[in-house]
Amino acid sequence: MPSFLDKLKSGADKAAFEADRLVRVNQAQATVRTAQRELEAEMTALGREALALYDGGVLVQPELLAICEKIDGMRQHVSALEAEVERIRQEQPSESSAPREDEAAAEMPEPVRPPAPTPQAPPTATTAPGPQPAAPAPQGRPCTNCGHPLRPGVRFCPECGTRVEDE
């Protein structure tokens, strides 16, 4: 029966083997990625050379001509898009397209303000005694943004979320 130390040594050997295997796999993958980048660079160079031959009118292979014609159409499309970008950059606002002040004000709505609390008249002697309502929560100062009454000690307005500065 294997002892505790034998099991520990076996586990350590297995972990070392797995770590070494992982390092070798990562190195091999890095070598593959490097070779793939070199292949892509050579394919790009070949494509550039074929396009140069096409542009010079020397390329005659029909398979390559179809690809080059497609690329030529894409180049024209890109040029048209770049011209559109430049046209937009050069645009100047006209009098009719500039937003008027009343339109600009309509775009920015006023913050919604809650209705002001209505004062209640104190109970008179003619009022029948009944259960007294709970005392209202102590009110502090109003929110600087929406005017909502704030409880003492709050950090944010519960109505609009504005941060409340300590006094």
Buried (B, 14 or more C-beta within 10 A) or exposed (E): EEEEEEEEEEEEEEEEEEEEEEEEEEEEEEEEEEEEEEEEEEEEEEBEEBBEBBEEEEBEEEEBEEBBEEBEEEEEEEEEEEEEEEEEEEEEEEEEEEEEEEEEEEEEEEEEBEEEEEEEEEEEEEEEEEEEEEEEEEEBEBBEBBBBBBEEEEEEBEBBEBEBEEE
